[in-house]
Amino acid sequence: MGALRAGITAAFTLAAGLSCMAAYAQDVSLTSRDGSVSVSGDFLGFDGEFYRVDTEYGTLTIDGTGVRCDGPGCPDLNSFYPIVRFSGDRAVSVSLLPALTSAFAARYGYNTEITVSDDVYSVVLMDTVTGAPAALMEFSQTSSAEGFADLLTENTDIAVSLREVNTQERKMAKDAGMGDLSDPIRARVLGLDAIVPIVSPSNPLTTISITDLENILSGDVKNWKDIGGQDAPIVLFLDENTTSDSASLLKMLVNSNADALNSGLSILASVQTSVEAIENDPYGLTFARLSTVGKVKVLGLTGACGFRTNVVSSDVKTEDYPLTQPMFLYTPARRLPKIARDFLDYVLSPAAQIVIARSPFVDQGIEELGFRDHGRRFANAIQHAGDEIGLEDLQAIVNDLYGARRLSLGFRFEDGTARLDAQSLSNIQLLAQLIEAGVYDNKKLVFAGFSDGQGAASVNKRLSSKRATAVRNAVIAALGEAAQTDLLTTEIRGFGEAMPLACDDVAWGRGLNRRVEIWVRDDVYK
């Protein structure tokens, strides 16, 4: 748990960190070319275009083309190149981001020079003609918590996180003038991962129930035979990163808390050692990230009411898998160097999705899932139809969606609110970009709302329709002014509780069922 403790400690020492920064800052004076205006203060940074100076009027960002800089803190403009610093999740920082940087360099005509020292992976982007450095990209391999701490103390430009910013970090960022980190402008979803239960390939089990996982984590179940396996003790492993970055996901899934965890579990240093332990222990069990599982066996999840969920990339993209884990890039509300802004635009582009798809992570490239791909969902719906949901309701879904294709863009809501979750907010932007690009010109997008089974079926239909309308309106609002919406046809459908994905007797199951799906139809008149 050392990484988690270090991150918390760093966050609580924000005030001290800011004081140290001020103590070591160097004075500069920026004077307009005609000499009529001058400001002085502590030099905070220069990105090749703009100066940032802490003055008596507050922090100012000043266009470098209109001023002359004097003082010991002034950069040498002849040899200057920007340094873009990333800090956060180790796996993303050591593998995915450097790969994206290399692809970005190749696409935009830079040569690269890579160095690795301690926990920092550095990539120098160089001009292909002169060989002069154009930028230095530094990736510090820490943790999500430490990435936020570095962002709060201005020791990094971009925080890399496997979880959403928490309430305390969000408040501290606002107080430090970094804006609202929960805003989609500040929080970009780079790609996707998922937490999965894994066992040795020799373990005969292929699925495990949510109840069994809860009992194993709490120590109430200690032998595989108690859940249909061999007569052998369950050896539970967890790694530091899983117990910190993914704690909220595990708590949500098994309705457990850290104090109730099995006292006999082994805490290992990393995801890699945890997975290796499972490979070498036929009776081991752990939670790992999908991107790290290698040759071990991933168990499907089952619920008390008979639903089964297997982790596949399309279910991760739609959030139909309950332990989906978005990878975030968090940026402060200040101007970043142009090359950093270009890189952030690139990592969300279709070209970058190809790079991510070739990695162990899940990309955000849009898949189209045919109607026939949803046989398991219809089987579940038929099996769990009751007094309020009958054959007519299921026939209505078939009539409305047969021949259409579901997009791998899911929209879900924060528990107990009408606010879209972070991955869904990112999906709003992705869908808006596709519409702006004309991908769905002369086609119909059906915004299909679904609900959980709590309450009357008639009320749930209305609620699901309202949620679908809210998502449609958010997508339209995200379109640029030049978007040609006259070529796009949309339709709202509310199906209520007729197509459940999970059990309604647990909070995470109800959360999966409350969703909006996007279906595309070539025939706009259907």
SULSULGI-V682047 format. One line per field, one symbol per residue. ss: DSSP state (2 for helix, 1 for strand, 0 for the rest). burial: b if it has 16 or more other C-alpha atoms within 10 Angstrom, else e. Layout:
ss = ???
burial = ???
This chain:
ss = 0222222222220222222222220011111100000111111111000111111001111112221111000000000001111111122222222222222222220111111110011111111000001111111111022222222200000111100000222222222000000000001111111111111000000011122222222200001222200000101111122222202222222200022200000111002222222220000111111222000011011100000110002222220000011111111000000222222222200222222220000100000111222222222222200000002222222222200011100011100000010222222222222222000000111111110000002222222222222222222222000000222111111100000000000022222220111111100000
burial = eebbeebbebbeebeebeeeeeeebbbbbbbeeeeeeebbbbbbbbbbebbbbbbeeeebbeebeebebeeebbbeeeeebbbbbbbbbbbbbbebbbbbbbbbbeeeebbbeeeeeeebbbbbbbbeeeeebbbbbbbbbbbbbbbbbbbbbbbbbbbbbbbbbeeebbebbbebebbbbbebebbbbbbbbbbbbbbbbebebebbbbebbbbbbbbebbbbeebeeeeeebbbbbbbbbbbbbbebbebbbebeeeebbeebebbebbbebbbbbbebbbbbbbbbbbbbeebbbbbbbbeeebbbbbebbbbbbbbbbbbbbbbbbbbeebbbebbeebeebbbeeebbebbeeebbbbbbbebbbeeeeeeebebbbebbeeebeeebbeebeeebebbbbbbbbbbbeeeeeebbbbbbbbbbbbbbebbeeebbebbbbbbbbbbbeeebeebbbbbbbbbbbbbeebbeebeeebebeebbeebbbbbbbbbbbbbebebbbbbbbbbbbbbbeeeee
